Amino acid sequence: MVVRYFKPLLKAAGLPDIRFYDLRHTMASQMIRNKQDIKMVSQRLGHEDVGFTLKVYHHVRPGTDEEATEGFDEMFTKKRTG
């Protein structure tokens, strides 16, 4: 199906020859970079286990550790009100 329809569309549009899977991977990567819920991304990909999705796409958010550390630091340095 992909070869029959997708490849001719790419050629007609003057786009590079890519795999349909590459679009799926790009969609998932962009969703994760935009901080979409990982469970929702995993469901969209049809993965049974969120852990698998995290394992495959762990490279997408390289700054995650720094963000977590900063957020944790902010929790303890904010002035308490009330």
Gaussian input, Z-matrix of N, CA and C with variables (Angstrom, degrees):
# hf/3-21g

backbone

0 1
 N
 C     1     B1
 C     2     B2     1     A1
 N     3     B3     2     A2     1     D1
 C     4     B4     3     A3     2     D2
 C     5     B5     4     A4     3     D3
 N     6     B6     5     A5     4     D4
 C     7     B7     6     A6     5     D5
 C     8     B8     7     A7     6     D6
 N     9     B9     8     A8     7     D7
 C    10    B10     9     A9     8     D8
 C    11    B11    10    A10     9     D9
 N    12    B12    11    A11    10    D10
 C    13    B13    12    A12    11    D11
 C    14    B14    13    A13    12    D12
 N    15    B15    14    A14    13    D13
 C    16    B16    15    A15    14    D14
 C    17    B17    16    A16    15    D15
 N    18    B18    17    A17    16    D16
 C    19    B19    18    A18    17    D17
 C    20    B20    19    A19    18    D18
 N    21    B21    20    A20    19    D19
 C    22    B22    21    A21    20    D20
 C    23    B23    22    A22    21    D21
 N    24    B24    23    A23    22    D22
 C    25    B25    24    A24    23    D23
 C    26    B26    25    A25    24    D24
 N    27    B27    26    A26    25    D25
 C    28    B28    27    A27    26    D26
 C    29    B29    28    A28    27    D27
 N    30    B30    29    A29    28    D28
 C    31    B31    30    A30    29    D29
 C    32    B32    31    A31    30    D30
 N    33    B33    32    A32    31    D31
 C    34    B34    33    A33    32    D32
 C    35    B35    34    A34    33    D33
 N    36    B36    35    A35    34    D34
 C    37    B37    36    A36    35    D35
 C    38    B38    37    A37    36    D36
 N    39    B39    38    A38    37    D37
 C    40    B40    39    A39    38    D38
 C    41    B41    40    A40    39    D39
 N    42    B42    41    A41    40    D40
 C    43    B43    42    A42    41    D41
 C    44    B44    43    A43    42    D42
 N    45    B45    44    A44    43    D43
 C    46    B46    45    A45    44    D44
 C    47    B47    46    A46    45    D45
 N    48    B48    47    A47    46    D46
 C    49    B49    48    A48    47    D47
 C    50    B50    49    A49    48    D48
 N    51    B51    50    A50    49    D49
 C    52    B52    51    A51    50    D50
 C    53    B53    52    A52    51    D51
 N    54    B54    53    A53    52    D52
 C    55    B55    54    A54    53    D53
 C    56    B56    55    A55    54    D54
 N    57    B57    56    A56    55    D55
 C    58    B58    57    A57    56    D56
 C    59    B59    58    A58    57    D57
 N    60    B60    59    A59    58    D58
 C    61    B61    60    A60    59    D59
 C    62    B62    61    A61    60    D60
 N    63    B63    62    A62    61    D61
 C    64    B64    63    A63    62    D62
 C    65    B65    64    A64    63    D63
 N    66    B66    65    A65    64    D64
 C    67    B67    66    A66    65    D65
 C    68    B68    67    A67    66    D66
 N    69    B69    68    A68    67    D67
 C    70    B70    69    A69    68    D68
 C    71    B71    70    A70    69    D69
 N    72    B72    71    A71    70    D70
 C    73    B73    72    A72    71    D71
 C    74    B74    73    A73    72    D72
 N    75    B75    74    A74    73    D73
 C    76    B76    75    A75    74    D74
 C    77    B77    76    A76    75    D75
 N    78    B78    77    A77    76    D76
 C    79    B79    78    A78    77    D77
 C    80    B80    79    A79    78    D78
 N    81    B81    80    A80    79    D79
 C    82    B82    81    A81    80    D80
 C    83    B83    82    A82    81    D81
 N    84    B84    83    A83    82    D82
 C    85    B85    84    A84    83    D83
 C    86    B86    85    A85    84    D84
 N    87    B87    86    A86    85    D85
 C    88    B88    87    A87    86    D86
 C    89    B89    88    A88    87    D87
 N    90    B90    89    A89    88    D88
 C    91    B91    90    A90    89    D89
 C    92    B92    91    A91    90    D90
 N    93    B93    92    A92    91    D91
 C    94    B94    93    A93    92    D92
 C    95    B95    94    A94    93    D93
 N    96    B96    95    A95    94    D94
 C    97    B97    96    A96    95    D95
 C    98    B98    97    A97    96    D96
 N    99    B99    98    A98    97    D97
 C   100   B100    99    A99    98    D98
 C   101   B101   100   A100    99    D99
 N   102   B102   101   A101   100   D100
 C   103   B103   102   A102   101   D101
 C   104   B104   103   A103   102   D102
 N   105   B105   104   A104   103   D103
 C   106   B106   105   A105   104   D104
 C   107   B107   106   A106   105   D105
 N   108   B108   107   A107   106   D106
 C   109   B109   108   A108   107   D107
 C   110   B110   109   A109   108   D108
 N   111   B111   110   A110   109   D109
 C   112   B112   111   A111   110   D110
 C   113   B113   112   A112   111   D111
 N   114   B114   113   A113   112   D112
 C   115   B115   114   A114   113   D113
 C   116   B116   115   A115   114   D114
 N   117   B117   116   A116   115   D115
 C   118   B118   117   A117   116   D116
 C   119   B119   118   A118   117   D117
 N   120   B120   119   A119   118   D118
 C   121   B121   120   A120   119   D119
 C   122   B122   121   A121   120   D120
 N   123   B123   122   A122   121   D121
 C   124   B124   123   A123   122   D122
 C   125   B125   124   A124   123   D123
 N   126   B126   125   A125   124   D124
 C   127   B127   126   A126   125   D125
 C   128   B128   127   A127   126   D126
 N   129   B129   128   A128   127   D127
 C   130   B130   129   A129   128   D128
 C   131   B131   130   A130   129   D129
 N   132   B132   131   A131   130   D130
 C   133   B133   132   A132   131   D131
 C   134   B134   133   A133   132   D132
 N   135   B135   134   A134   133   D133
 C   136   B136   135   A135   134   D134
 C   137   B137   136   A136   135   D135
 N   138   B138   137   A137   136   D136
 C   139   B139   138   A138   137   D137
 C   140   B140   139   A139   138   D138
 N   141   B141   140   A140   139   D139
 C   142   B142   141   A141   140   D140
 C   143   B143   142   A142   141   D141
 N   144   B144   143   A143   142   D142
 C   145   B145   144   A144   143   D143
 C   146   B146   145   A145   144   D144
 N   147   B147   146   A146   145   D145
 C   148   B148   147   A147   146   D146
 C   149   B149   148   A148   147   D147
 N   150   B150   149   A149   148   D148
 C   151   B151   150   A150   149   D149
 C   152   B152   151   A151   150   D150
 N   153   B153   152   A152   151   D151
 C   154   B154   153   A153   152   D152
 C   155   B155   154   A154   153   D153
 N   156   B156   155   A155   154   D154
 C   157   B157   156   A156   155   D155
 C   158   B158   157   A157   156   D156
 N   159   B159   158   A158   157   D157
 C   160   B160   159   A159   158   D158
 C   161   B161   160   A160   159   D159
 N   162   B162   161   A161   160   D160
 C   163   B163   162   A162   161   D161
 C   164   B164   163   A163   162   D162
 N   165   B165   164   A164   163   D163
 C   166   B166   165   A165   164   D164
 C   167   B167   166   A166   165   D165
 N   168   B168   167   A167   166   D166
 C   169   B169   168   A168   167   D167
 C   170   B170   169   A169   168   D168
 N   171   B171   170   A170   169   D169
 C   172   B172   171   A171   170   D170
 C   173   B173   172   A172   171   D171
 N   174   B174   173   A173   172   D172
 C   175   B175   174   A174   173   D173
 C   176   B176   175   A175   174   D174
 N   177   B177   176   A176   175   D175
 C   178   B178   177   A177   176   D176
 C   179   B179   178   A178   177   D177
 N   180   B180   179   A179   178   D178
 C   181   B181   180   A180   179   D179
 C   182   B182   181   A181   180   D180
 N   183   B183   182   A182   181   D181
 C   184   B184   183   A183   182   D182
 C   185   B185   184   A184   183   D183
 N   186   B186   185   A185   184   D184
 C   187   B187   186   A186   185   D185
 C   188   B188   187   A187   186   D186
 N   189   B189   188   A188   187   D187
 C   190   B190   189   A189   188   D188
 C   191   B191   190   A190   189   D189
 N   192   B192   191   A191   190   D190
 C   193   B193   192   A192   191   D191
 C   194   B194   193   A193   192   D192
 N   195   B195   194   A194   193   D193
 C   196   B196   195   A195   194   D194
 C   197   B197   196   A196   195   D195
 N   198   B198   197   A197   196   D196
 C   199   B199   198   A198   197   D197
 C   200   B200   199   A199   198   D198
 N   201   B201   200   A200   199   D199
 C   202   B202   201   A201   200   D200
 C   203   B203   202   A202   201   D201
 N   204   B204   203   A203   202   D202
 C   205   B205   204   A204   203   D203
 C   206   B206   205   A205   204   D204
 N   207   B207   206   A206   205   D205
 C   208   B208   207   A207   206   D206
 C   209   B209   208   A208   207   D207
 N   210   B210   209   A209   208   D208
 C   211   B211   210   A210   209   D209
 C   212   B212   211   A211   210   D210
 N   213   B213   212   A212   211   D211
 C   214   B214   213   A213   212   D212
 C   215   B215   214   A214   213   D213
 N   216   B216   215   A215   214   D214
 C   217   B217   216   A216   215   D215
 C   218   B218   217   A217   216   D216
 N   219   B219   218   A218   217   D217
 C   220   B220   219   A219   218   D218
 C   221   B221   220   A220   219   D219
 N   222   B222   221   A221   220   D220
 C   223   B223   222   A222   221   D221
 C   224   B224   223   A223   222   D222
 N   225   B225   224   A224   223   D223
 C   226   B226   225   A225   224   D224
 C   227   B227   226   A226   225   D225
 N   228   B228   227   A227   226   D226
 C   229   B229   228   A228   227   D227
 C   230   B230   229   A229   228   D228
 N   231   B231   230   A230   229   D229
 C   232   B232   231   A231   230   D230
 C   233   B233   232   A232   231   D231
 N   234   B234   233   A233   232   D232
 C   235   B235   234   A234   233   D233
 C   236   B236   235   A235   234   D234
 N   237   B237   236   A236   235   D235
 C   238   B238   237   A237   236   D236
 C   239   B239   238   A238   237   D237
 N   240   B240   239   A239   238   D238
 C   241   B241   240   A240   239   D239
 C   242   B242   241   A241   240   D240
 N   243   B243   242   A242   241   D241
 C   244   B244   243   A243   242   D242
 C   245   B245   244   A244   243   D243

   B1=1.4496
   B2=1.5237
   B3=1.3397
   B4=1.4606
   B5=1.5176
   B6=1.3179
   B7=1.4705
   B8=1.5185
   B9=1.3133
   B10=1.4619
   B11=1.5251
   B12=1.3449
   B13=1.4652
   B14=1.5233
   B15=1.3033
   B16=1.4603
   B17=1.5224
   B18=1.3201
   B19=1.4688
   B20=1.5307
   B21=1.3388
   B22=1.4695
   B23=1.5327
   B24=1.3460
   B25=1.4659
   B26=1.5302
   B27=1.3307
   B28=1.4679
   B29=1.5241
   B30=1.3197
   B31=1.4682
   B32=1.5275
   B33=1.3333
   B34=1.4644
   B35=1.5261
   B36=1.3214
   B37=1.4705
   B38=1.5255
   B39=1.3329
   B40=1.4619
   B41=1.5182
   B42=1.3291
   B43=1.4626
   B44=1.5215
   B45=1.3219
   B46=1.4667
   B47=1.5318
   B48=1.3023
   B49=1.4640
   B50=1.5247
   B51=1.3338
   B52=1.4649
   B53=1.5190
   B54=1.3004
   B55=1.4590
   B56=1.5294
   B57=1.3240
   B58=1.4528
   B59=1.5242
   B60=1.3326
   B61=1.4694
   B62=1.5259
   B63=1.3386
   B64=1.4651
   B65=1.5287
   B66=1.3168
   B67=1.4703
   B68=1.5215
   B69=1.3222
   B70=1.4664
   B71=1.5192
   B72=1.3185
   B73=1.4607
   B74=1.5355
   B75=1.3211
   B76=1.4672
   B77=1.5231
   B78=1.3415
   B79=1.4646
   B80=1.5267
   B81=1.3279
   B82=1.4641
   B83=1.5206
   B84=1.3166
   B85=1.4695
   B86=1.5201
   B87=1.3281
   B88=1.4613
   B89=1.5247
   B90=1.3149
   B91=1.4584
   B92=1.5318
   B93=1.3142
   B94=1.4632
   B95=1.5227
   B96=1.3267
   B97=1.4771
   B98=1.5243
   B99=1.3300
   B100=1.4677
   B101=1.5229
   B102=1.3272
   B103=1.4581
   B104=1.5248
   B105=1.3287
   B106=1.4590
   B107=1.5259
   B108=1.3069
   B109=1.4490
   B110=1.5263
   B111=1.3333
   B112=1.4634
   B113=1.5226
   B114=1.3160
   B115=1.4674
   B116=1.5259
   B117=1.3137
   B118=1.4551
   B119=1.5265
   B120=1.3338
   B121=1.4658
   B122=1.5272
   B123=1.3123
   B124=1.4620
   B125=1.5303
   B126=1.3222
   B127=1.4664
   B128=1.5213
   B129=1.3265
   B130=1.4676
   B131=1.5192
   B132=1.3344
   B133=1.4614
   B134=1.5226
   B135=1.3302
   B136=1.4517
   B137=1.5164
   B138=1.3342
   B139=1.4601
   B140=1.5241
   B141=1.3174
   B142=1.4615
   B143=1.5190
   B144=1.3276
   B145=1.4522
   B146=1.5301
   B147=1.3205
   B148=1.4658
   B149=1.5294
   B150=1.3319
   B151=1.4628
   B152=1.5174
   B153=1.3123
   B154=1.4640
   B155=1.5215
   B156=1.3235
   B157=1.4702
   B158=1.5291
   B159=1.3261
   B160=1.4658
   B161=1.5239
   B162=1.3126
   B163=1.4644
   B164=1.5297
   B165=1.3257
   B166=1.4591
   B167=1.5277
   B168=1.3367
   B169=1.4662
   B170=1.5325
   B171=1.3130
   B172=1.4701
   B173=1.5265
   B174=1.3129
   B175=1.4593
   B176=1.5261
   B177=1.3083
   B178=1.4721
   B179=1.5150
   B180=1.3113
   B181=1.4660
   B182=1.5248
   B183=1.3223
   B184=1.4604
   B185=1.5228
   B186=1.3234
   B187=1.4546
   B188=1.5169
   B189=1.3108
   B190=1.4542
   B191=1.5196
   B192=1.3282
   B193=1.4679
   B194=1.5243
   B195=1.3207
   B196=1.4623
   B197=1.5217
   B198=1.3380
   B199=1.4624
   B200=1.5254
   B201=1.3156
   B202=1.4658
   B203=1.5223
   B204=1.3198
   B205=1.4580
   B206=1.5223
   B207=1.3313
   B208=1.4619
   B209=1.5282
   B210=1.3265
   B211=1.4630
   B212=1.5113
   B213=1.3233
   B214=1.4587
   B215=1.5267
   B216=1.3218
   B217=1.4581
   B218=1.5293
   B219=1.3364
   B220=1.4679
   B221=1.5255
   B222=1.3201
   B223=1.4636
   B224=1.5256
   B225=1.3219
   B226=1.4585
   B227=1.5242
   B228=1.3231
   B229=1.4644
   B230=1.5262
   B231=1.3339
   B232=1.4708
   B233=1.5275
   B234=1.3203
   B235=1.4575
   B236=1.5080
   B237=1.2889
   B238=1.4681
   B239=1.5191
   B240=1.3225
   B241=1.4741
   B242=1.5122
   B243=1.3102
   B244=1.4589
   B245=1.4424
   A1=110.71
   A2=116.66
   A3=120.45
   A4=110.67
   A5=116.33
   A6=120.04
   A7=110.36
   A8=115.78
   A9=120.23
   A10=113.00
   A11=117.64
   A12=120.64
   A13=114.08
   A14=116.76
   A15=120.93
   A16=112.30
   A17=116.27
   A18=120.19
   A19=112.30
   A20=119.22
   A21=118.89
   A22=113.25
   A23=116.92
   A24=119.66
   A25=111.21
   A26=115.31
   A27=119.37
   A28=110.56
   A29=115.29
   A30=120.55
   A31=110.88
   A32=116.98
   A33=121.42
   A34=111.89
   A35=115.91
   A36=120.25
   A37=112.12
   A38=116.61
   A39=119.86
   A40=112.51
   A41=117.01
   A42=122.04
   A43=110.50
   A44=117.02
   A45=119.68
   A46=111.50
   A47=115.25
   A48=121.68
   A49=108.86
   A50=115.96
   A51=121.13
   A52=108.85
   A53=115.74
   A54=120.52
   A55=108.72
   A56=116.18
   A57=120.56
   A58=109.35
   A59=116.29
   A60=122.23
   A61=111.27
   A62=117.12
   A63=120.35
   A64=111.39
   A65=117.36
   A66=120.90
   A67=110.48
   A68=115.97
   A69=121.81
   A70=110.50
   A71=116.02
   A72=121.11
   A73=110.69
   A74=116.39
   A75=121.10
   A76=110.49
   A77=116.70
   A78=120.30
   A79=110.54
   A80=116.56
   A81=120.63
   A82=110.61
   A83=116.91
   A84=120.96
   A85=111.45
   A86=116.57
   A87=120.60
   A88=111.50
   A89=116.73
   A90=119.79
   A91=110.57
   A92=116.32
   A93=120.41
   A94=110.49
   A95=117.78
   A96=120.96
   A97=111.16
   A98=115.86
   A99=120.92
   A100=112.09
   A101=115.53
   A102=123.89
   A103=114.08
   A104=115.91
   A105=119.57
   A106=108.32
   A107=116.73
   A108=122.36
   A109=110.22
   A110=116.98
   A111=121.80
   A112=111.53
   A113=117.66
   A114=120.26
   A115=110.33
   A116=117.08
   A117=121.39
   A118=110.53
   A119=116.99
   A120=121.00
   A121=109.07
   A122=116.31
   A123=122.02
   A124=110.80
   A125=116.53
   A126=120.70
   A127=110.96
   A128=116.64
   A129=120.33
   A130=111.64
   A131=115.49
   A132=120.25
   A133=112.13
   A134=116.36
   A135=120.34
   A136=113.75
   A137=116.35
   A138=119.98
   A139=109.18
   A140=116.12
   A141=120.05
   A142=111.86
   A143=116.47
   A144=121.78
   A145=110.16
   A146=117.17
   A147=121.84
   A148=110.25
   A149=115.81
   A150=120.10
   A151=112.00
   A152=117.17
   A153=120.74
   A154=110.46
   A155=116.00
   A156=120.68
   A157=110.20
   A158=116.42
   A159=120.37
   A160=111.15
   A161=116.37
   A162=120.60
   A163=110.86
   A164=116.61
   A165=121.30
   A166=111.98
   A167=116.62
   A168=120.78
   A169=113.73
   A170=118.18
   A171=120.95
   A172=112.07
   A173=117.47
   A174=121.79
   A175=113.63
   A176=116.99
   A177=121.09
   A178=112.36
   A179=118.08
   A180=121.52
   A181=111.01
   A182=118.22
   A183=119.85
   A184=114.45
   A185=119.74
   A186=121.51
   A187=114.11
   A188=117.64
   A189=121.61
   A190=112.41
   A191=117.90
   A192=120.90
   A193=111.42
   A194=116.47
   A195=120.07
   A196=111.21
   A197=116.52
   A198=120.41
   A199=111.03
   A200=116.49
   A201=120.65
   A202=110.26
   A203=116.82
   A204=121.02
   A205=110.66
   A206=116.29
   A207=120.04
   A208=110.97
   A209=116.64
   A210=120.60
   A211=111.87
   A212=116.61
   A213=121.51
   A214=109.68
   A215=116.79
   A216=122.13
   A217=110.53
   A218=116.23
   A219=120.60
   A220=111.48
   A221=117.60
   A222=120.95
   A223=110.98
   A224=116.80
   A225=120.78
   A226=113.54
   A227=117.45
   A228=118.73
   A229=112.64
   A230=117.39
   A231=119.86
   A232=108.88
   A233=114.72
   A234=119.16
   A235=108.27
   A236=115.53
   A237=120.49
   A238=109.97
   A239=114.03
   A240=118.94
   A241=108.66
   A242=115.71
   A243=120.12
   A244=115.17
   D1=-46.16
   D2=-178.75
   D3=-62.25
   D4=-46.43
   D5=-178.60
   D6=-64.84
   D7=-37.67
   D8=-176.56
   D9=-68.36
   D10=-37.86
   D11=-175.06
   D12=-112.52
   D13=-44.70
   D14=-173.27
   D15=-68.46
   D16=-48.72
   D17=-177.32
   D18=-61.33
   D19=-45.01
   D20=176.67
   D21=-62.46
   D22=-34.27
   D23=177.27
   D24=-64.28
   D25=-42.79
   D26=177.73
   D27=-59.85
   D28=-47.57
   D29=-178.30
   D30=-61.84
   D31=-45.74
   D32=-178.87
   D33=-62.90
   D34=-32.22
   D35=-179.21
   D36=-86.47
   D37=-3.42
   D38=179.94
   D39=73.41
   D40=24.79
   D41=-179.34
   D42=-94.19
   D43=158.38
   D44=179.28
   D45=-65.95
   D46=154.40
   D47=179.28
   D48=-76.65
   D49=103.63
   D50=178.78
   D51=-120.30
   D52=165.76
   D53=176.46
   D54=-85.30
   D55=150.89
   D56=176.42
   D57=-59.88
   D58=-35.82
   D59=178.34
   D60=-57.31
   D61=-33.09
   D62=179.55
   D63=-61.62
   D64=-35.00
   D65=176.94
   D66=-66.67
   D67=-41.08
   D68=178.88
   D69=-62.64
   D70=-44.53
   D71=-179.91
   D72=-65.14
   D73=-41.24
   D74=178.82
   D75=-63.62
   D76=-43.11
   D77=178.68
   D78=-59.68
   D79=-48.25
   D80=-178.88
   D81=-62.96
   D82=-43.92
   D83=-179.50
   D84=-61.14
   D85=-44.02
   D86=-179.51
   D87=-66.73
   D88=-38.49
   D89=178.46
   D90=-63.20
   D91=-43.24
   D92=179.92
   D93=-67.60
   D94=-42.44
   D95=177.80
   D96=-60.16
   D97=-32.15
   D98=179.99
   D99=-89.82
   D100=17.29
   D101=173.22
   D102=60.24
   D103=34.58
   D104=172.70
   D105=-71.01
   D106=153.79
   D107=179.88
   D108=-58.66
   D109=124.79
   D110=-175.59
   D111=-62.85
   D112=-32.34
   D113=178.36
   D114=-65.52
   D115=-40.82
   D116=178.36
   D117=-65.95
   D118=-41.72
   D119=177.86
   D120=-61.68
   D121=-45.26
   D122=-179.91
   D123=-59.48
   D124=-42.61
   D125=179.09
   D126=-64.99
   D127=-41.78
   D128=179.06
   D129=-61.43
   D130=-34.93
   D131=179.62
   D132=-79.35
   D133=-12.28
   D134=-179.50
   D135=81.35
   D136=17.61
   D137=177.71
   D138=-77.24
   D139=137.11
   D140=178.33
   D141=-76.34
   D142=-25.00
   D143=-172.93
   D144=-127.08
   D145=123.22
   D146=178.10
   D147=-59.77
   D148=-33.09
   D149=178.70
   D150=-58.76
   D151=-36.69
   D152=177.46
   D153=-64.40
   D154=-44.53
   D155=178.93
   D156=-59.62
   D157=-45.64
   D158=179.17
   D159=-62.04
   D160=-38.43
   D161=-179.42
   D162=-65.88
   D163=-41.96
   D164=-178.06
   D165=-72.13
   D166=-37.68
   D167=-172.73
   D168=-108.69
   D169=19.59
   D170=-177.75
   D171=-61.44
   D172=-26.04
   D173=-177.62
   D174=-74.88
   D175=-13.26
   D176=-172.44
   D177=-69.91
   D178=-35.26
   D179=-177.12
   D180=-115.26
   D181=74.89
   D182=-176.37
   D183=-65.16
   D184=-21.28
   D185=-177.86
   D186=-92.16
   D187=10.91
   D188=-174.49
   D189=-60.07
   D190=-43.25
   D191=-179.90
   D192=-60.96
   D193=-43.76
   D194=179.95
   D195=-64.55
   D196=-41.40
   D197=179.17
   D198=-62.50
   D199=-41.52
   D200=-179.76
   D201=-65.15
   D202=-41.66
   D203=-179.96
   D204=-64.40
   D205=-43.71
   D206=179.27
   D207=-63.63
   D208=-42.57
   D209=179.23
   D210=-63.39
   D211=-40.59
   D212=178.89
   D213=-65.73
   D214=-41.93
   D215=178.66
   D216=-61.95
   D217=-42.41
   D218=-179.99
   D219=-62.01
   D220=-35.06
   D221=-179.93
   D222=-59.75
   D223=-35.16
   D224=-174.95
   D225=-96.41
   D226=-12.55
   D227=-178.81
   D228=-103.58
   D229=-10.81
   D230=176.96
   D231=-66.34
   D232=142.31
   D233=175.42
   D234=-74.43
   D235=130.89
   D236=179.85
   D237=-78.02
   D238=137.91
   D239=176.91
   D240=-112.56
   D241=141.34
   D242=175.15
   D243=96.76

